[in-house]
Amino acid sequence: MRTITKRNSKSPSSIIPELEKRRDDMRAVVVVPVLKKTGKPAAEVATATTRSDESRLEEATGLALAIDLDVVHGTVVAVAQPKPGTLLGSGKIEEIGHILNEKDAGLVIVDHPLTPVQQRNLEKEWNAKVIDRTGLILEIFGRRASTKEGTLQVDLAHLNYQKGRLVRSWTHLERQRGGAGFMGGPGETQIEADRRLLQERIVRLERELEQVRRTRQLHRSKRKKVPHPIVALVGYTNAGKSTLFNRMTGAGVLAEDMLFATLDPTLRRLKLPHGRMVILSDTVGFISDLPTHLVAAFRATLEEVLEADLVLHVRDLSDPDNQAQASDVLRILADLGIDEKEGAERIVEVWNKIDRLEPEVREALVKKAASADNTVAVSAITGEGVDDLLAEIGQRLSGVMTECTVVLAVDQLQFLPWIYEHAIVDGRDDLDDGRISLDLRLTEAEAAELERRLGNGAKPAAEDW
């Protein structure tokens, strides 16, 4: 291994390994490569919604700040032709190396996927730790995970990512363990042993997550027995989902101006203005180029979105790139199984953070949302528009089937024909005193009509969910 000489007042010449970090690895330089030649078809490029280079740099810096790094420099690098070994050109690598020396930084965040070879070569060139976009998001998720389920999902994603990073970067990976028997072969190399151990841990975590999926499915089945529709909040990270969640439910979910402040899903009951109870679910925020490892690992959590009767797509209208962010969210929803046609029926757009807009812009936007279908403009901070959002939720869920149990007195048996015509009767019990107990499924409008006819109303089957 090539070495470098480090001089200081204590030791005129001390030899350290080339890959040893020689600077403060909490001081970071953020590099955003912009590929000028995407290689995508012209039609795909023409229809793709792109964000500005400045917003990409701001987002990458925000990701670094989310794990308390000290970002001392950020730069956008135009890449005309990606280098297989380093991604960046030699001139730009040298320039960034000078910046690392000047800023005493020991960490480089590259906002782009890096191959294991590229990551290793850049670490050699800069003598600093290098993390790509996937590794950075994994690090954030690792810090945010607060429940056993969240920790399992992050660990699985990290191991799948790490398995591809086992390259021969270190000499100990080239050693071999002795084989069995006198004439046996050289045995298992260290890198093969590490891969095997990683794979064993991956299989174990997948089994545990499968148990999580089964448990969640049981919870969903239990909730389905109760007349509470599910409403899921989705959106780009830092769009204000948790703040809106707290505003609507009075919950104390962490809501800060940082990327991925919320990781583990939270469910709370929400009473709509007309009295109906729903379950509101706050989910993890989405982001562009979300690593496939994370999408796969968090499928157990994201299945809450698939099961939802209504999806609220929260958008930060104060962000200049909100249209590109919305496209990323819809793309991930499509990957999960909510296609465009189904989404038009199940998704309500919530234009959030209108309090940050200029008065004339906000007024025009509120009018535009009022005239559009499936769109509500709100401010989760001030509460403006939240009542309109609750009313929209109630209207959209008015046709959702609900379950209830009614007991007809002897003088109410005349309503039996109407009930059998307008409701689905799942169970009937003829009581000894002449009354009849019915387990019903019917729409909210029909439930309201039945309540009007009976006078005392229908009672929910259960409250425990």
C-alpha positions in Angstrom: 0.0 0.0 0.0 1.3 3.4 -0.9 1.9 5.7 2.1 2.0 9.4 2.7 4.2 11.4 5.1 2.5 13.5 7.7 4.7 16.1 9.4 3.9 17.9 12.6 5.8 19.5 15.5 5.8 16.3 17.6 7.1 14.0 15.0 9.1 15.2 12.0 8.1 12.2 9.9 5.3 9.8 10.8 4.0 7.3 8.3 0.2 6.7 8.2 -1.8 4.4 5.9 -3.1 6.2 2.8 -6.8 5.5 3.5 -6.6 6.7 7.1 -8.6 9.8 7.6 -6.3 12.8 8.3 -9.0 15.5 8.8 -12.2 16.1 10.7 -14.8 13.6 9.3 -17.7 15.7 10.7 -16.7 18.6 8.4 -18.1 17.7 5.0 -17.9 18.9 1.4 -21.0 18.3 -0.7 -20.6 17.5 -4.4 -23.5 17.3 -6.8 -22.6 15.8 -10.1 -24.8 16.9 -13.0 -24.6 14.5 -16.0 -24.9 16.4 -19.2 -25.4 13.3 -21.3 -28.1 11.2 -19.6 -28.3 8.6 -22.2 -32.1 8.5 -21.8 -34.5 8.5 -24.8 -35.4 11.9 -26.1 -39.1 11.4 -25.4 -38.3 10.4 -21.8 -36.1 13.5 -21.3 -38.8 15.7 -22.8 -41.5 14.5 -20.5 -39.3 14.3 -17.3 -39.8 17.0 -14.7 -36.3 18.2 -13.6 -35.2 20.4 -10.8 -32.6 23.1 -10.8 -29.0 22.5 -9.9 -29.3 24.9 -7.0 -32.2 23.0 -5.5 -30.3 19.7 -5.8 -27.4 21.2 -4.0 -29.7 22.6 -1.3 -31.4 19.2 -0.9 -28.1 17.4 -0.7 -26.8 19.9 1.9 -30.1 19.4 3.8 -29.5 15.7 3.9 -26.0 16.2 5.3 -27.3 18.6 7.9 -30.0 16.1 8.9 -27.2 14.0 10.5 -25.5 17.0 12.2 -22.6 17.2 9.7 -20.8 20.6 9.4 -21.1 21.4 5.7 -18.2 23.7 4.9 -18.5 23.7 1.1 -21.0 22.7 -1.6 -20.4 22.6 -5.3 -22.2 21.5 -8.5 -20.0 19.6 -10.9 -20.9 19.3 -14.6 -19.9 15.8 -15.8 -19.8 15.6 -19.6 -18.6 12.0 -19.7 -18.7 9.9 -16.5 -15.4 8.2 -15.7 -15.9 4.4 -15.0 -13.3 4.5 -12.2 -14.0 7.8 -10.5 -17.2 9.3 -12.1 -15.5 12.8 -12.0 -12.6 14.1 -14.1 -9.1 14.3 -12.8 -9.1 18.2 -12.8 -12.3 18.4 -10.7 -10.9 15.7 -8.4 -7.8 17.7 -7.8 -9.8 20.9 -7.3 -12.0 19.2 -4.6 -8.8 17.8 -3.0 -7.5 21.3 -2.5 -10.9 22.4 -1.0 -10.6 19.5 1.5 -7.2 20.6 2.5 -8.2 24.3 2.9 -11.4 23.5 4.9 -9.8 20.7 7.0 -12.7 18.4 5.9 -12.5 14.7 6.1 -15.8 13.7 4.4 -17.2 14.1 0.9 -20.9 13.6 0.2 -21.4 12.8 -3.5 -25.1 13.3 -4.4 -25.1 10.5 -7.0 -24.9 6.7 -6.8 -21.3 5.5 -6.8 -20.1 2.0 -7.7 -17.9 0.3 -5.1 -14.8 0.9 -7.3 -15.6 4.6 -7.8 -16.1 5.1 -4.0 -12.8 3.3 -3.2 -10.8 5.3 -5.9 -12.2 8.6 -4.7 -11.3 7.8 -1.1 -7.7 7.1 -2.3 -7.5 10.3 -4.3 -8.9 12.5 -1.6 -7.6 10.6 1.5 -11.1 11.1 3.0 -14.2 9.2 3.6 -16.7 9.2 0.7 -20.4 8.6 1.0 -22.8 8.6 -2.0 -26.5 9.5 -2.0 -27.7 6.1 -1.0 -25.2 5.7 1.9 -26.2 9.2 3.2 -30.0 8.4 3.1 -29.3 5.1 4.9 -27.3 6.9 7.5 -30.2 9.3 8.1 -32.7 6.5 8.3 -30.5 4.6 10.8 -30.6 7.6 13.1 -34.3 8.2 12.7 -35.4 4.7 13.4 -37.0 4.6 16.8 -39.0 1.4 16.8 -38.0 -2.2 16.3 -39.8 -2.3 13.0 -38.0 0.8 11.7 -34.6 -0.6 12.9 -35.2 -3.9 11.2 -36.0 -2.2 7.9 -33.0 0.1 8.1 -30.7 -2.7 9.0 -31.9 -4.8 6.0 -31.5 -2.0 3.6 -28.0 -1.2 4.9 -26.9 -4.8 4.7 -28.1 -5.1 1.1 -26.2 -1.9 0.3 -23.1 -3.1 2.1 -23.1 -6.5 0.4 -22.3 -4.8 -2.9 -19.5 -2.7 -1.2 -17.3 -5.7 -0.3 -14.5 -5.1 -2.6 -10.9 -5.7 -2.0 -10.1 -2.4 -0.5 -8.2 -3.7 2.5 -5.4 -6.2 2.8 -7.2 -8.4 5.3 -9.8 -9.2 2.7 -7.1 -10.9 0.6 -6.1 -13.4 3.3 -7.4 -16.9 3.3 -8.6 -19.2 6.0 -7.1 -22.7 6.0 -9.2 -25.4 4.4 -10.1 -28.7 6.1 -7.7 -31.7 5.8 -4.0 -31.9 5.0 -4.5 -31.8 1.2 -7.4 -29.4 1.3 -7.6 -26.3 -0.7 -6.7 -22.8 0.6 -10.2 -22.5 2.0 -12.5 -19.5 2.2 -11.2 -16.1 1.5 -12.0 -13.4 4.1 -14.2 -11.5 1.6 -16.2 -14.6 0.9 -16.7 -15.2 4.6 -17.8 -11.6 5.1 -20.3 -12.0 2.2 -21.6 -15.2 3.7 -22.1 -13.7 7.1 -23.9 -10.7 5.6 -26.2 -13.0 3.6 -27.0 -14.9 6.8 -27.9 -11.7 8.6 -30.0 -10.6 5.6 -32.0 -13.8 5.6 -32.6 -13.5 9.4 -33.8 -9.9 9.1 -36.1 -10.8 6.2 -37.7 -13.5 8.4 -38.2 -11.0 11.2 -39.7 -8.4 8.7 -42.0 -11.1 7.4 -43.3 -11.5 10.9 -43.8 -7.7 11.0 -45.8 -7.8 7.8 -48.0 -10.6 9.2 -48.5 -8.6 12.4 -49.4 -5.5 10.4 -51.8 -7.5 8.3 -53.5 -8.7 11.5 -53.8 -5.1 12.7 -55.3 -4.1 9.4 -57.8 -7.0 9.5 -58.8 -5.9 12.9 -59.3 -2.3 11.8 -61.3 -3.5 8.9 -63.9 -4.9 11.3 -64.4 -1.4 12.7 -66.1 1.3 10.7 -63.0 3.6 10.4 -61.7 4.3 6.9 -57.9 4.8 6.6 -56.6 8.2 5.4 -52.8 8.2 4.6 -50.6 11.3 4.4 -47.8 11.0 1.7 -45.5 13.5 0.2 -42.0 14.6 -0.4 -39.8 14.8 2.7 -40.1 18.1 4.6 -43.4 18.9 2.8 -45.1 19.4 6.2 -46.9 16.1 6.6 -46.2 15.7 10.3 -47.1 19.3 11.1 -50.4 18.8 9.3 -50.9 15.5 11.1 -50.5 17.2 14.4 -52.8 20.1 13.4 -55.6 17.6 12.4 -55.3 15.1 15.3 -53.6 17.0 18.1 -50.8 14.4 18.2 -47.3 15.1 19.3 -45.4 13.7 16.3 -42.0 15.1 15.7 -42.3 17.9 13.2 -39.1 19.9 12.4 -37.7 21.7 9.4 -35.4 18.9 8.4 -35.4 16.1 5.9 -36.8 12.8 7.1 -37.9 14.1 10.5 -40.5 11.3 10.5 -39.5 7.7 9.8 -41.8 5.3 11.7 -45.5 5.4 10.7 -48.0 6.9 13.2 -51.7 6.3 13.3 -54.3 8.4 15.2 -58.0 8.6 15.2 -59.5 11.7 13.6 -63.1 12.9 14.1 -64.5 14.6 11.0 -66.9 17.6 11.4 -70.0 15.5 10.7 -69.0 13.1 13.5 -67.5 10.2 11.5 -64.3 8.7 12.8 -61.4 7.9 10.5 -57.8 6.7 11.1 -55.1 9.1 9.9 -51.7 7.7 9.0 -48.5 9.7 8.8 -45.8 7.9 6.7 -42.2 8.3 5.8 -41.4 11.1 3.4 -40.4 10.3 -0.2 -37.4 11.7 -2.0 -36.0 11.7 -5.6 -33.8 8.7 -6.5 -35.0 6.8 -3.4 -32.7 3.8 -3.1 -34.3 0.6 -4.2 -33.0 -1.1 -1.0 -35.1 1.3 1.0 -38.2 0.9 -1.1 -38.0 -2.9 -0.7 -37.2 -2.8 3.0 -39.9 -0.3 3.8 -42.6 -2.0 1.9 -44.1 -3.3 5.1 -44.6 0.3 6.2 -45.6 1.7 2.8 -48.3 -1.0 2.6 -50.3 1.3 4.9 -50.6 3.6 1.8 -51.9 0.8 -0.4 -54.5 -0.1 2.2 -55.7 3.4 2.6 -59.2 4.4 1.5 -57.9 7.9 0.8 -54.4 9.3 0.1 -53.6 12.9 0.9 -50.6 14.0 -1.2 -49.1 16.9 0.7 -47.0 19.3 -1.4 -44.9 22.3 -0.3 -46.1 25.0 -2.6 -43.4 27.4 -1.3 -40.7 25.3 -2.8 -39.9 26.3 -6.4 -39.3 22.7 -7.3 -42.6 21.4 -5.9 -43.7 20.1 -9.3 -40.7 17.9 -9.7 -41.1 16.7 -6.1 -44.8 15.8 -6.9 -43.6 13.8 -9.9 -41.2 11.9 -7.7 -44.0 11.1 -5.2 -46.4 9.9 -7.9 -43.7 7.8 -9.5 -43.0 6.0 -6.1 -46.8 5.6 -5.6 -47.0 4.0 -9.0 -44.1 1.6 -8.1 -46.1 0.6 -5.0 -49.1 -0.2 -7.1 -51.2 2.9 -7.1 -51.5 3.7 -10.8 -52.5 7.0 -12.4 -56.1 6.0 -13.0 -56.6 4.6 -9.5 -54.7 7.6 -8.0 -57.2 10.1 -9.6 -60.0 8.4 -7.5 -58.0 8.0 -4.3 -55.6 10.9 -4.1 -56.4 14.4 -2.9 -53.7 17.0 -3.4 -53.0 19.2 -0.3 -51.2 22.4 -1.3 -49.4 23.2 2.0 -47.3 26.1 3.3 -49.4 28.8 1.6 -48.5 31.0 4.6 -45.0 31.4 3.1 -46.3 32.8 -0.1 -46.8 36.5 -0.9 -50.4 37.6 -0.3 -51.4 38.0 -3.9 -49.8 34.7 -4.9 -51.5 33.0 -2.0 -54.9 34.4 -2.9 -54.6 33.3 -6.5 -53.4 29.8 -5.4 -56.3 29.4 -3.0 -58.8 30.3 -5.7 -57.1 27.9 -8.1 -57.4 25.1 -5.6 -61.0 25.9 -4.9 -61.9 25.6 -8.6 -59.9 22.4 -9.1 -61.0 18.9 -8.4 -59.4 16.9 -5.5 -57.3 19.9 -4.4 -57.2 21.9 -1.1 -54.9 24.7 -0.2 -53.8 24.8 3.5 -51.3 26.1 6.0 -50.5 23.4 8.6 -48.8 26.1 10.7 -51.7 28.6 10.8 -54.5 26.2 10.3 -55.8 28.0 7.2 -57.8 25.7 5.0 -57.7 22.7 7.3 -61.5 22.9 7.9 -61.9 22.7 4.1 -59.6 19.7 4.0 -61.6 17.9 6.7 -64.8 18.6 4.7 -63.2 17.3 1.5 -62.2 14.1 3.4 -65.7 13.6 4.6 -67.2 14.2 1.2 -64.7 11.8 -0.5 -65.4 9.0 2.1 -69.2 9.4 2.0 -69.4 6.5 -0.4 -67.0 4.2 1.6 -68.7 1.2 3.1 -69.0 1.2 6.9 -69.9 -1.5 9.4 -72.4 -1.1 12.2 -74.7 -3.1 14.4 -78.3 -2.1 14.9 -80.9 -3.6 17.2 -84.5 -3.2 16.0 -87.3 -3.0 18.6 -90.6 -4.8 17.9 -92.2 -1.5 16.7 -89.2 -1.0 14.2 -89.4 -4.3 12.4 -91.2 -2.4 9.6 -87.8 -1.1 8.5 -86.4 -4.7 7.8 -87.3 -4.6 4.1 -85.6 -1.2 3.6 -82.5 -2.5 5.4 -82.2 -5.7 3.3 -82.6 -3.5 0.2 -80.0 -0.9 1.0 -77.5 -2.6 3.2 -75.5 -5.8 3.3 -76.5 -8.0 6.2 -73.5 -9.9 7.6 -75.3 -11.4 10.6 -78.7 -11.6 12.2 -79.7 -12.6 15.7 -83.4 -12.9 16.6 -83.6 -12.2 20.4 -85.9 -13.8 22.8 -87.8 -10.6 23.5 -88.7 -10.1 19.9 -86.0 -7.7 19.0 -83.6 -8.3 16.1 -79.8 -7.6 16.1 -78.3 -7.0 12.7 -74.6 -6.7 11.6 -74.6 -4.4 8.6 -72.4 -2.9 5.9 -73.6 0.2 4.2 -72.5 3.6 2.9 -72.3 6.7 5.1 -75.2 8.2 3.3 -77.3 5.1 3.8 -76.2 4.9 7.5 -77.4 8.5 7.9 -80.8 7.6 6.4 -81.1 4.6 8.6 -80.3 6.7 11.6 -83.1 9.2 10.6 -85.6 6.3 10.1 -84.7 4.6 13.4 -84.5 7.9 15.4 -81.8 6.6 17.8 -79.2 5.7 15.2 -77.0 2.7 14.5 -74.1 1.9 16.9 -70.6 1.0 15.7 -69.7 -2.7 16.0 -66.6 -1.9 18.1 -64.2 0.9 19.1 -61.0 -1.0 19.7 -58.7 -0.9 16.7 
